[in-house]
Amino acid sequence: MKISLDYIDSTFEFKGEWDIESKCGIKIVNGRDKTVVVVTELPDNPGTQITTFSAELAEQITKTHNITPEKLVYIEHSPDMQSKLSFYSESFYLVNFEIENGKFSSPQWEKYTKEQVDHLIAQ
């Protein structure tokens, strides 16, 4: 299976549910007023999926990469899995959180297109 590397600059290893070793692709683009982070589900991730661990993963990323939580623009990316089933097609979701004292909660997903993500990154 081949996945798109357009939104991956490196691999981010994180502690998933029950401290299970997990990993995702990550792309970080620093802007003047925001930091865009695109996390990509990897097919060889041995642990927790990014979509079931959004708030905790966003928190781990901001701490590890010294990102101001309020400036974070967090996007979840699922690559095209080369399947006839539509739910395995490439998808992007902007995830908004409630943030209090650096803690993320209450994720809300908004479907984005590849073009919208590219526009966010280019700004």
C-alpha positions in Angstrom: 0.0 0.0 0.0 1.3 3.4 -0.9 0.3 6.5 1.0 0.8 10.2 0.1 3.8 11.8 1.7 2.7 15.3 0.9 1.6 15.9 4.5 4.4 14.0 6.3 7.7 15.6 7.2 8.6 13.1 10.0 7.2 10.4 12.3 5.8 11.4 15.7 5.9 8.7 18.3 3.4 9.1 21.1 2.0 7.3 24.1 -1.5 6.3 23.1 -4.4 4.8 25.2 -3.0 2.8 28.2 0.5 4.2 27.3 0.7 2.0 24.2 3.5 3.0 21.9 1.9 4.6 18.8 3.0 6.7 15.9 1.7 9.0 13.2 3.1 11.1 10.4 3.4 14.8 11.2 3.9 18.0 9.3 4.4 21.3 11.2 4.2 24.6 9.4 4.9 27.7 11.5 3.1 30.9 10.5 3.1 34.3 12.0 -0.2 33.9 13.8 -0.6 30.1 13.8 1.1 26.8 13.7 -0.5 24.3 11.3 0.0 20.7 12.4 -1.2 17.9 10.0 -1.2 14.4 11.7 -1.4 11.5 9.3 -2.7 8.0 10.2 0.0 5.5 9.3 -1.0 2.0 8.2 1.9 0.5 10.2 0.9 2.3 13.5 1.1 -0.4 16.1 -1.1 1.4 18.6 -3.8 4.0 19.1 -5.4 5.6 16.0 -5.1 9.4 15.8 -8.9 9.9 15.5 -9.6 8.2 18.8 -6.9 10.2 20.7 -7.2 13.7 19.2 -7.1 15.8 22.3 -4.4 13.9 24.0 -2.3 13.7 20.9 -2.6 17.5 20.2 -1.5 18.1 23.8 1.6 15.8 23.4 2.5 17.5 20.1 2.2 21.1 21.5 4.4 20.1 24.5 7.0 18.3 22.5 7.3 21.0 19.8 6.8 24.0 22.1 3.7 25.1 20.2 1.4 27.7 21.9 -1.9 25.7 22.2 -4.1 28.7 21.3 -2.1 29.1 18.0 -2.5 25.5 17.0 -4.4 24.6 13.8 -4.8 20.8 14.1 -5.7 18.7 11.0 -6.2 15.0 10.9 -5.3 13.3 7.7 -6.2 9.8 6.6 -4.4 8.8 3.4 -6.0 7.0 0.5 -5.8 3.3 1.3 -6.4 2.2 -2.3 -9.7 0.5 -1.6 -13.0 0.4 -3.4 -14.7 1.3 0.0 -15.3 5.0 0.2 -14.4 5.3 3.8 -10.8 4.4 3.0 -10.5 7.4 0.6 -8.2 10.3 1.6 -9.8 12.6 4.1 -8.9 15.7 6.1 -10.5 17.1 9.2 -9.9 20.4 11.0 -10.2 19.6 14.7 -11.1 22.4 17.1 -10.7 22.0 20.8 -11.6 23.7 24.0 -8.3 24.6 25.7 -7.9 25.4 29.3 -4.5 25.6 31.0 -2.8 23.8 28.1 -5.3 20.9 28.3 -7.3 20.0 25.2 -10.8 18.7 25.4 -14.1 18.4 23.5 -12.8 17.9 19.9 -15.0 19.0 17.1 -14.3 17.8 13.6 -14.9 19.8 10.4 -14.3 18.1 7.0 -11.8 19.9 4.8 -10.7 19.4 1.3 -7.1 19.0 0.3 -7.2 22.4 -1.3 -8.4 24.0 2.0 -5.5 22.3 3.8 -3.0 23.5 1.2 -4.4 27.0 1.5 -4.0 27.0 5.4 -0.4 25.8 5.0 0.4 28.4 2.4 -0.9 31.4 4.5 
